[in-house]
Structures are given as C-alpha cells and as structure tokens.
Amino acid sequence: MQNDRLQALRAFHEEDPDDAFVRFALAQEYRKRGNAREALRFFEGLIAENPEYVGTWYHLGKLYEQLGRKQDAMRTWRQGVAVAGRQRDAHAQAELRDALMQIDGAGFDD
C-alpha cells in the first residue's frame, strides 16, 4: 500500500511537476520513509519556487531540526512566520513561532 502511494504521487508529479500540493505530499512521503535527501529536495524546491505555500515552512524546519541543522531550522521558521503574516494565516504563524520557541528552549511556561 505504501509503495502504491509513492507511485501514485510520482505519477501525479510527472503529470504536473508544478503542483505544489503533490510536491509537498511527495516530500512528506519521503520524510515518513526516512529518505531525508529526497524530502529535502522536494521541500527546498517548493520553497524556492513557491514560497507562498505556507505549510512547507514548518515541515522543512522540522526536517532540518531532525537532521541536527538547528540554524537552518530557525532561519526557515523565521521566514515562514513572515510568509504566514503576509497571508494573514494566524494558525500557521502561531505554529511556526511555537517551533522557534521550542528550539530555543523557551516554552510558554516562562
């Protein structure tokens, strides 16, 4: 079943390589499978070509964090906060700010 999902996503991507949702789904699928290199390729490509796809910022930052790339995670989340602000997406902005506070060791209890 899992391979079917990846194959289907790849087929959708071949049909429309610019579809942001499919690119995001592929990145997530590769991340779930432990293929950080491919996940990064899709997340970073999506950020470069479609920076307004706000959900990417959080997940790319989390992947950087998992890879021990704290500075990249923080930079990514800060940029994501700005994108979410431009889009007036308060939920995404709060999620990104929370991730920043968590990685800095600051919580809501301070």
Sine and cosine of phi, psi and omega as CSV:
sin_phi,cos_phi,sin_psi,cos_psi,sin_omega,cos_omega
0.00,0.00,-0.69,0.72,-0.02,-1.00
-0.89,0.46,-0.67,0.74,0.03,-1.00
-0.91,0.42,-0.57,0.82,0.05,-1.00
-0.88,0.48,-0.64,0.77,0.00,-1.00
-0.90,0.44,-0.73,0.68,0.00,-1.00
-0.89,0.45,-0.69,0.73,0.03,-1.00
-0.88,0.47,-0.67,0.74,0.01,-1.00
-0.90,0.44,-0.70,0.72,0.01,-1.00
-0.89,0.45,-0.65,0.76,0.05,-1.00
-0.88,0.47,-0.66,0.75,0.00,-1.00
-0.90,0.43,-0.69,0.72,0.05,-1.00
-0.87,0.50,-0.64,0.77,-0.01,-1.00
-0.91,0.42,-0.63,0.78,0.04,-1.00
-0.90,0.43,-0.61,0.79,0.02,-1.00
-0.92,0.39,-0.64,0.77,-0.05,-1.00
-0.57,-0.82,1.00,0.08,-0.06,-1.00
-0.91,0.41,-0.20,0.98,0.00,-1.00
-0.99,-0.10,-0.03,1.00,-0.02,-1.00
-0.94,0.35,0.94,-0.34,-0.07,-1.00
-0.89,0.47,-0.64,0.77,-0.02,-1.00
-0.89,0.45,-0.69,0.73,0.00,-1.00
-0.91,0.41,-0.66,0.75,0.02,-1.00
-0.89,0.46,-0.67,0.74,0.05,-1.00
-0.89,0.46,-0.71,0.71,0.00,-1.00
-0.89,0.46,-0.64,0.77,0.06,-1.00
-0.89,0.45,-0.70,0.72,0.03,-1.00
-0.86,0.51,-0.71,0.71,0.00,-1.00
-0.90,0.44,-0.66,0.75,0.00,-1.00
-0.90,0.44,-0.70,0.71,0.05,-1.00
-0.90,0.44,-0.63,0.77,0.03,-1.00
-0.88,0.48,-0.72,0.70,0.01,-1.00
-0.87,0.49,-0.53,0.85,-0.02,-1.00
-1.00,0.08,-0.02,1.00,0.02,-1.00
0.99,0.11,0.24,0.97,0.01,-1.00
-0.99,-0.13,0.98,0.18,-0.07,-1.00
-0.89,0.46,-0.59,0.81,-0.04,-1.00
-0.87,0.49,-0.74,0.68,0.00,-1.00
-0.95,0.32,-0.61,0.79,0.05,-1.00
-0.87,0.49,-0.72,0.70,0.03,-1.00
-0.87,0.49,-0.67,0.74,-0.01,-1.00
-0.84,0.54,-0.71,0.70,-0.02,-1.00
-0.96,0.28,-0.70,0.72,0.02,-1.00
-0.88,0.47,-0.76,0.65,-0.03,-1.00
-0.91,0.42,-0.61,0.79,0.05,-1.00
-0.90,0.43,-0.65,0.76,0.01,-1.00
-0.91,0.42,-0.68,0.73,0.04,-1.00
-0.88,0.47,-0.68,0.74,-0.04,-1.00
-0.92,0.39,-0.63,0.78,-0.12,-0.99
-0.99,-0.17,-0.35,0.94,-0.02,-1.00
-0.58,-0.82,0.92,0.40,-0.11,-0.99
-0.91,0.42,-0.27,0.96,-0.01,-1.00
-0.99,0.13,-0.07,1.00,0.07,-1.00
-0.97,0.23,1.00,0.05,-0.29,-0.96
-0.88,0.48,-0.55,0.84,-0.04,-1.00
-0.89,0.46,-0.42,0.91,-0.04,-1.00
-0.90,0.44,-0.60,0.80,-0.11,-0.99
-0.86,0.50,-0.71,0.71,-0.01,-1.00
-0.90,0.44,-0.76,0.65,-0.10,-0.99
-0.94,0.35,-0.59,0.81,0.09,-1.00
-0.90,0.44,-0.69,0.73,0.04,-1.00
-0.87,0.50,-0.66,0.75,0.02,-1.00
-0.89,0.45,-0.63,0.78,0.03,-1.00
-0.91,0.42,-0.71,0.71,0.08,-1.00
-0.84,0.55,-0.70,0.72,0.00,-1.00
-0.87,0.50,-0.71,0.70,0.01,-1.00
-0.89,0.46,-0.49,0.87,0.00,-1.00
-1.00,0.05,0.06,1.00,0.01,-1.00
0.98,0.19,0.32,0.95,-0.02,-1.00
-0.98,-0.20,0.93,0.38,-0.11,-0.99
-0.85,0.52,-0.71,0.70,-0.03,-1.00
-0.90,0.44,-0.64,0.77,0.04,-1.00
-0.91,0.42,-0.64,0.77,0.03,-1.00
-0.88,0.47,-0.74,0.67,-0.03,-1.00
-0.89,0.45,-0.69,0.72,0.02,-1.00
-0.88,0.48,-0.68,0.73,-0.02,-1.00
-0.89,0.45,-0.72,0.69,0.00,-1.00
-0.91,0.41,-0.61,0.79,0.05,-1.00
-0.88,0.47,-0.70,0.72,0.03,-1.00
-0.90,0.44,-0.62,0.78,0.03,-1.00
-0.90,0.44,-0.61,0.79,0.06,-1.00
-0.86,0.51,-0.68,0.74,0.00,-1.00
-0.91,0.42,-0.68,0.73,0.01,-1.00
-0.89,0.45,-0.74,0.68,0.00,-1.00
-0.88,0.47,-0.59,0.81,0.05,-1.00
-0.90,0.44,-0.69,0.73,0.03,-1.00
-0.88,0.47,-0.55,0.83,-0.02,-1.00
-1.00,0.02,-0.04,1.00,-0.05,-1.00
0.83,0.56,0.65,0.76,0.03,-1.00
-0.99,-0.16,1.00,0.05,-0.09,-1.00
-0.90,0.44,-0.58,0.82,0.00,-1.00
-0.90,0.43,-0.76,0.65,0.01,-1.00
-0.89,0.45,-0.64,0.76,0.00,-1.00
-0.89,0.46,-0.68,0.74,0.02,-1.00
-0.91,0.41,-0.64,0.76,0.01,-1.00
-0.89,0.45,-0.68,0.73,0.01,-1.00
-0.92,0.39,-0.67,0.74,0.04,-1.00
-0.90,0.44,-0.63,0.77,0.04,-1.00
-0.89,0.46,-0.68,0.73,0.02,-1.00
-0.87,0.49,-0.67,0.74,0.04,-1.00
-0.88,0.47,-0.69,0.73,0.00,-1.00
-0.91,0.41,-0.62,0.79,0.00,-1.00
-0.91,0.40,-0.68,0.74,-0.04,-1.00
-0.95,0.31,-0.46,0.89,0.05,-1.00
-0.99,0.12,-0.06,1.00,0.00,-1.00
0.99,0.11,0.13,0.99,0.02,-1.00
-0.98,-0.19,0.76,-0.65,0.02,-1.00
-0.91,-0.41,-0.07,-1.00,0.00,-1.00
-0.97,0.23,-0.26,0.97,-0.06,-1.00
-0.99,0.13,-0.14,0.99,-0.07,-1.00
-0.92,0.39,0.00,0.00,0.00,0.00
